[in-house]
Amino acid sequence: MIFLVRSIIVAGALVSLAFLATACTAAPAASPAVSSSGTGTGAAASAHPLTTTAKPAPKPAPKPKPATPHVTISRVRTADGVVVTVAAFRGPVRYVLHNGSSDPGYAAAAAGVKAGPAVGSAEREQLLAAFNGGFKLGVGAGGYEQEGHVISPLLRGYASLIIDRSGRARIALWGYGAPGPGEAVYSVRQNLQLLVEHGQPTPAAYDWYAWGATLGGGEYVARSAVGQDAAGDLLFAGSMSASPEDLAQALAERGARIGMELDINPEWVQLDVAAKPGGPLTAEVPGQYRPADQYLWGWSRDFFAVLAG
């Protein structure tokens, strides 16, 4: 009898265990169905899965437009009231040093330089601007090299506008970082000492006696200069009545980090600019003596042509 009771108890226990096992294994079958997208919420969701709108592929960033060679003109009024014209040569431009018919003249022509006293026909189609060079070589204000031909020895410590074989230009002190290692120097125009250094007028800029003999012996005469900004672009500064300090201040205000004086006195200061390569030229220094097409016809002194590309 005891055995029978124990058998019944054991049997009941087995039935209970079987019931629990069945309940445990059946539970997952009753759980909500999940769609293949992972967004379903039950049988209905499984039958009609939610659809997601595909995001459009991001458009590639537009390529920056290539820089257009151009010249910007501004007028800077300095502390003493002088107005200086500043031209900035922007975009892909190149520079050509031209020999003047009388200076350097025959010495350069005999050496075989190609860029003579007038802008050539091939250059004319690309011409953006032209501006005057430096002092006459006979006054000893620096050396002169054109197209690899040294016409007057280059002097250490003199401010130099250097053009490499690709037509790129920079300003530096000759012998102090110039020429650089492997630099393909093609043309060099030197003229006195630096007018601007480290973005500021040099101490010498305030001593106008140090910057050449002037007509009438006055401080305020026609003067020109060239500088270079942090982007490597050249800036021309000119006025028909200015001091060296005025030029230095104007260049520094327009961002020049380094600069040098070019020619002085009214016969020689000249800046001619076209609105587009090959376009008509305009004389940009108010009151300049020479017409805008002077460098097209030819000139007696060296000058620089600014060409697109």
MARGUTOR-98581 format. One record per residue (C-alpha): residue in one letter; residue number from 1; x, y, z. Coordinates in steps of 0.1 Angstrom, whole numbers, plus 5000, padded with zeros to 4 digits. Example, Ala and Ser with C-alpha at 12.3 -4.5 7.8 and 13.67 -1.06 7.14 Angstrom:
A;1;5123;4955;5078
S;2;5137;4989;5071
end
This chain:
M;1;5000;5000;5000
I;2;5028;5024;5008
F;3;5045;5014;4976
L;4;5014;5022;4956
V;5;5011;5057;4972
R;6;5047;5063;4964
S;7;5041;5052;4929
I;8;5012;5075;4925
I;9;5032;5104;4940
V;10;5061;5097;4917
A;11;5038;5094;4887
G;12;5022;5127;4896
A;13;5055;5144;4899
L;14;5065;5131;4864
V;15;5033;5144;4849
S;16;5039;5178;4865
L;17;5075;5179;4851
A;18;5062;5169;4816
F;19;5036;5197;4818
L;20;5063;5223;4827
A;21;5086;5211;4800
T;22;5058;5214;4774
A;23;5051;5249;4786
C;24;5087;5260;4784
T;25;5093;5247;4749
A;26;5060;5261;4736
A;27;5066;5297;4748
P;28;5089;5308;4719
A;29;5063;5297;4693
A;30;5039;5322;4708
S;31;5064;5351;4707
P;32;5059;5379;4681
A;33;5073;5372;4646
V;34;5102;5394;4635
S;35;5105;5405;4599
S;36;5136;5402;4579
S;37;5142;5439;4581
G;38;5142;5437;4619
T;39;5112;5462;4622
G;40;5083;5438;4625
T;41;5059;5439;4654
G;42;5039;5407;4651
A;43;5022;5384;4626
A;44;5007;5414;4608
A;45;5041;5431;4606
S;46;5056;5399;4592
A;47;5030;5398;4565
H;48;5033;5435;4556
P;49;5068;5445;4566
L;50;5075;5482;4570
T;51;5095;5496;4541
T;52;5122;5522;4546
T;53;5131;5549;4520
A;54;5167;5546;4509
K;55;5187;5578;4515
P;56;5200;5593;4483
A;57;5237;5589;4478
P;58;5255;5621;4489
K;59;5265;5642;4460
P;60;5302;5647;4456
A;61;5314;5681;4468
P;62;5317;5705;4438
K;63;5352;5709;4426
P;64;5366;5744;4433
K;65;5366;5766;4403
P;66;5401;5771;4389
A;67;5415;5805;4399
T;68;5413;5831;4372
P;69;5443;5853;4366
H;70;5433;5889;4374
V;71;5445;5922;4388
T;72;5429;5940;4417
I;73;5434;5977;4421
S;74;5431;5996;4454
R;75;5440;6031;4467
V;76;5456;6034;4501
R;77;5457;6068;4519
T;78;5487;6068;4542
A;79;5491;6087;4575
D;80;5504;6119;4558
G;81;5475;6119;4533
V;82;5493;6105;4503
V;83;5473;6082;4480
V;84;5492;6052;4468
T;85;5478;6029;4440
V;86;5483;5992;4448
A;87;5479;5965;4422
A;88;5477;5928;4433
F;89;5484;5902;4407
R;90;5462;5872;4416
G;91;5457;5837;4403
P;92;5480;5818;4379
V;93;5502;5844;4365
R;94;5538;5845;4353
Y;95;5564;5873;4350
V;96;5588;5883;4323
L;97;5616;5908;4327
H;98;5621;5929;4295
N;99;5653;5947;4284
G;100;5650;5984;4277
S;101;5663;5998;4245
S;102;5689;6020;4263
D;103;5691;6003;4298
P;104;5704;5977;4300
G;105;5702;5981;4262
Y;106;5728;5967;4239
A;107;5746;5948;4267
A;108;5716;5926;4272
A;109;5707;5924;4235
A;110;5742;5913;4226
A;111;5740;5886;4253
G;112;5710;5871;4235
V;113;5681;5880;4257
K;114;5647;5875;4239
A;115;5624;5898;4258
G;116;5633;5932;4244
P;117;5620;5967;4247
A;118;5584;5959;4236
V;119;5558;5933;4246
G;120;5559;5906;4219
S;121;5528;5895;4199
A;122;5527;5861;4217
E;123;5528;5879;4251
R;124;5501;5904;4240
E;125;5473;5878;4241
Q;126;5481;5869;4277
L;127;5491;5903;4290
L;128;5474;5913;4322
A;129;5497;5941;4333
A;130;5531;5957;4329
F;131;5551;5979;4353
N;132;5585;5996;4355
G;133;5617;5981;4366
G;134;5645;5996;4388
F;135;5672;6023;4387
K;136;5696;6026;4358
L;137;5723;6001;4362
G;138;5750;6028;4361
V;139;5741;6041;4395
G;140;5751;6009;4413
A;141;5718;6002;4430
G;142;5721;5964;4422
G;143;5728;5938;4396
Y;144;5708;5925;4367
E;145;5703;5891;4352
Q;146;5679;5883;4324
E;147;5671;5848;4310
G;148;5702;5834;4325
H;149;5725;5861;4312
V;150;5742;5882;4340
I;151;5744;5917;4325
S;152;5755;5934;4358
P;153;5769;5913;4387
L;154;5744;5904;4414
L;155;5752;5919;4448
R;156;5749;5902;4481
G;157;5725;5918;4505
Y;158;5705;5936;4479
A;159;5667;5934;4475
S;160;5660;5912;4445
L;161;5629;5904;4424
I;162;5637;5868;4413
I;163;5619;5850;4384
D;164;5624;5813;4379
R;165;5622;5794;4347
S;166;5585;5788;4351
G;167;5578;5825;4354
R;168;5571;5825;4391
A;169;5584;5855;4410
R;170;5595;5862;4446
I;171;5613;5889;4465
A;172;5643;5881;4487
L;173;5677;5894;4498
W;174;5703;5880;4475
G;175;5728;5858;4493
Y;176;5704;5854;4523
G;177;5681;5825;4513
A;178;5684;5835;4477
P;179;5689;5817;4455
G;180;5674;5787;4473
P;181;5687;5752;4469
G;182;5680;5740;4434
E;183;5661;5772;4425
A;184;5660;5776;4387
V;185;5668;5813;4386
Y;186;5661;5828;4352
S;187;5660;5866;4358
V;188;5669;5888;4387
R;189;5663;5926;4391
Q;190;5680;5941;4421
N;191;5674;5976;4436
L;192;5687;5989;4469
Q;193;5678;5974;4502
L;194;5645;5961;4515
L;195;5616;5985;4520
V;196;5593;5961;4538
E;197;5604;5931;4560
H;198;5583;5908;4581
G;199;5552;5927;4572
Q;200;5565;5961;4584
P;201;5583;5991;4569
T;202;5620;5987;4575
P;203;5638;6013;4597
A;204;5654;6026;4565
A;205;5620;6033;4549
Y;206;5618;6064;4572
D;207;5650;6079;4558
W;208;5640;6092;4524
Y;209;5676;6102;4516
A;210;5685;6065;4513
W;211;5662;6059;4483
G;212;5678;6077;4454
A;213;5683;6112;4441
T;214;5650;6130;4433
L;215;5641;6157;4408
G;216;5643;6190;4427
G;217;5657;6172;4458
G;218;5624;6168;4474
E;219;5610;6139;4495
Y;220;5576;6136;4477
V;221;5582;6126;4441
A;222;5569;6099;4418
R;223;5579;6065;4433
S;224;5572;6028;4428
A;225;5577;5996;4447
V;226;5569;5959;4446
G;227;5560;5936;4475
Q;228;5550;5900;4481
D;229;5522;5888;4504
A;230;5519;5856;4524
A;231;5502;5838;4495
G;232;5531;5845;4473
D;233;5513;5871;4451
L;234;5532;5902;4440
L;235;5518;5937;4447
F;236;5529;5968;4429
A;237;5527;6002;4446
G;238;5530;6035;4429
S;239;5522;6072;4433
M;240;5533;6104;4415
S;241;5540;6121;4448
A;242;5551;6099;4478
S;243;5579;6092;4502
P;244;5595;6058;4506
E;245;5577;6054;4539
D;246;5543;6059;4521
L;247;5551;6031;4497
A;248;5561;6008;4526
Q;249;5530;6016;4546
A;250;5507;6010;4516
L;251;5523;5976;4508
A;252;5522;5965;4544
E;253;5486;5975;4547
R;254;5477;5954;4517
G;255;5495;5924;4532
A;256;5530;5925;4518
R;257;5555;5906;4540
I;258;5585;5918;4521
G;259;5590;5946;4496
M;260;5615;5967;4476
E;261;5616;6000;4459
L;262;5617;6002;4421
D;263;5622;6033;4400
I;264;5614;6069;4410
N;265;5608;6102;4394
P;266;5579;6110;4370
E;267;5593;6099;4337
W;268;5597;6063;4348
V;269;5568;6053;4372
Q;270;5543;6033;4352
L;271;5515;6007;4358
D;272;5493;5995;4330
V;273;5465;5970;4336
A;274;5440;5950;4315
A;275;5406;5938;4328
K;276;5413;5904;4312
P;277;5442;5888;4295
G;278;5449;5905;4262
G;279;5424;5933;4268
P;280;5428;5970;4264
L;281;5453;5985;4289
T;282;5445;6013;4313
A;283;5471;6036;4330
E;284;5465;6030;4367
V;285;5487;6054;4386
P;286;5468;6088;4385
G;287;5489;6113;4367
Q;288;5515;6089;4353
Y;289;5534;6105;4324
R;290;5535;6076;4299
P;291;5504;6063;4280
A;292;5490;6028;4288
D;293;5503;6013;4256
Q;294;5539;6025;4260
Y;295;5553;5990;4267
L;296;5535;5977;4236
W;297;5553;6002;4214
G;298;5586;5998;4232
W;299;5605;6016;4260
S;300;5640;6027;4269
R;301;5641;6011;4304
D;302;5636;5976;4317
F;303;5601;5966;4328
F;304;5580;5936;4339
A;305;5552;5920;4320
V;306;5525;5901;4339
L;307;5510;5873;4319
A;308;5481;5849;4324
G;309;5491;5813;4331
end
